Amino acid sequence: MEDWRKIDIDALDASTRNKRLTSETILANFINKGIIHKYSSQELSNLIGEISARINKNDYSSSILEIVVKYPVYAAEDSSLKLHYVQLINNCLVNTKDIDPVLKQLSDDEIDVLLKYCYKIMSLTELQATGQYIVNWVYKIISLHGQGVVLRYITDRKTI
Amino acid sequence: MSIQSKLLVNLKLPVRSFSINNNILALSQEETLFIYTYPDLQLITSFKEHDKRITSIDISKNSGKILTTSEDRTCVVYTPNESGYSTSLVVTRFLKSINYGKWNHKGDKFLICSSDMAQLGVCYFDLETNWWISKHIAPSETTVSGGSLTKGASWNPENDILVTFGDNFGNLTTVSTFLKKLDDKDKLKNSPYGEKFPFGKIVKEWIPNSNSSSINDIAYVPADTTKVVIAQNDGSLTLFDNVDGTTISRSFDKIFGKPFNKVSFISQTEFIVAGYSGVPLLYTIVDGSSLKFLKQLGKARLPSSNKLSDNKNNSNEDEPQFASGIQALKMFKDMDSRGKQQSYSSALATVDDENSHVMPITDICVETDLLITSGLDGKLIEYTI
């Protein structure tokens, strides 16, 4: 048998408890337990409207401090709206000139949330044109808080 | 304050687990178990009962029985007798690796954690059948879990009946292992965990910190058994209220920022943690409400995160730097064709390097005033607390 590596051994397992977990199951479990709030399109539109209004006033850092890190959008009804939200956050991050004062105002938990958004933005091909700014954010975060934040990002199953 | 650490044993293969009790030291090298006297380190005997890697070893304080668990899905109990040890195999009915085994304080039953079915195994010796029996306890059907129990499980020191265990999905479950033949009902009277405790009852189920990060180890706080200290894979230490399911205090190791493998209490409130940083740390619980870092035991190489923040100062401390690529090429050529060993490495290796772990700590043991740690680098190191 040539592709023995591709045998799904979990499928051969009779026990229902050894089922492989998918990210959908994990997310649904979090939502059922009330750990994650699933944003309705209306709620997310409100957040988007608030950030857009601030961007129109050339105010970028305040929405990071007051909205982005306070209301992490782990789950949303409309995934295209969520993508739009992430793009707005990218806009804020790229246009914030002075990073250090922003980072100093954030608590440890808020830094964790911000790093999740940074990695999410870096994973989207359409946002890679301004990637150097995001890399700079990540660099500053790690310089300030050490490698522990990256470890927490990797091990946390609440993902953006 | 001087930091005292001393190399105890240096072996070729990783030491994944060891145990010290009653002047006996048991450690494993892959599938072989070695039994030494302690502190003289005279080899008494060795066993090769398993055909795959031994994952954990525990010596019972009361009976002196040694328990080994292995990836070959079995456990072996070594009972001391006049001529040495007699072995008996425990068939566990688990179909995957047994990750961890732990005697209760009395020494008449033990728990096992397996990668199979997210179930806890409880084993005891049945006199009638003259055989070790393994019973399974499953968490509730609705619990979403990765199916694999981690090495974190702990007997409640107050009653020796309740067990708290964690899994790789961050679930913390407390169950009752009450057996009519072995256990005394009165021990559970006025327990803060409830009233009735039939075998297999799920007493509490939580997801600490709501992040589902794998739980590496759990220890009950001896001064107050409603609380547990949890080490999670995100590098956090949590003082957790196991009755109410609330996080009382959470702390991170700011120096290394790496996860801990083991938590062990040395007094009513003080405990030692060790893990991927290779350095044991001493913490204490202040007023039952917050975790406080006391001191670092032993020395460590500088974490690389420091390099990131000021890379000008210590760029050539950790590893040898070459002025040019030609120089490095020459070194490898010398090593390859002429068998010449690199000369600087022995000069750079100091006493501290010798007496500290270079790889993650896998297990810890406290023996009177001494702490002993084992590492994947095959070392056993002794520290004065």
Chai-1 contact restraints between the chains, C-beta under 6 A:
chainA,res_idxA,chainB,res_idxB,connection_type,confidence,min_distance_angstrom,max_distance_angstrom,comment,restraint_id
A,S15,B,M117,contact,1.0,0.0,6.0,A-B,restraint_1
A,R17,B,M117,contact,1.0,0.0,6.0,A-B,restraint_2
A,R17,B,A118,contact,1.0,0.0,6.0,A-B,restraint_3
A,R17,B,G147,contact,1.0,0.0,6.0,A-B,restraint_4
A,N18,B,M117,contact,1.0,0.0,6.0,A-B,restraint_5
A,N18,B,G147,contact,1.0,0.0,6.0,A-B,restraint_6
A,L21,B,G146,contact,1.0,0.0,6.0,A-B,restraint_7
A,N29,B,V144,contact,1.0,0.0,6.0,A-B,restraint_8
A,I35,B,S210,contact,1.0,0.0,6.0,A-B,restraint_9
A,S143,B,S309,contact,1.0,0.0,6.0,A-B,restraint_10
A,G146,B,G257,contact,1.0,0.0,6.0,A-B,restraint_11
A,G146,B,S305,contact,1.0,0.0,6.0,A-B,restraint_12
A,Q147,B,G257,contact,1.0,0.0,6.0,A-B,restraint_13
A,Q147,B,S305,contact,1.0,0.0,6.0,A-B,restraint_14
A,G148,B,G235,contact,1.0,0.0,6.0,A-B,restraint_15
A,G148,B,F252,contact,1.0,0.0,6.0,A-B,restraint_16
A,G148,B,G257,contact,1.0,0.0,6.0,A-B,restraint_17
A,L151,B,G235,contact,1.0,0.0,6.0,A-B,restraint_18
A,R152,B,D234,contact,1.0,0.0,6.0,A-B,restraint_19
A,T155,B,S213,contact,1.0,0.0,6.0,A-B,restraint_20
A,T155,B,N233,contact,1.0,0.0,6.0,A-B,restraint_21
A,T155,B,D234,contact,1.0,0.0,6.0,A-B,restraint_22
A,D156,B,N211,contact,1.0,0.0,6.0,A-B,restraint_23
A,R157,B,S212,contact,1.0,0.0,6.0,A-B,restraint_24
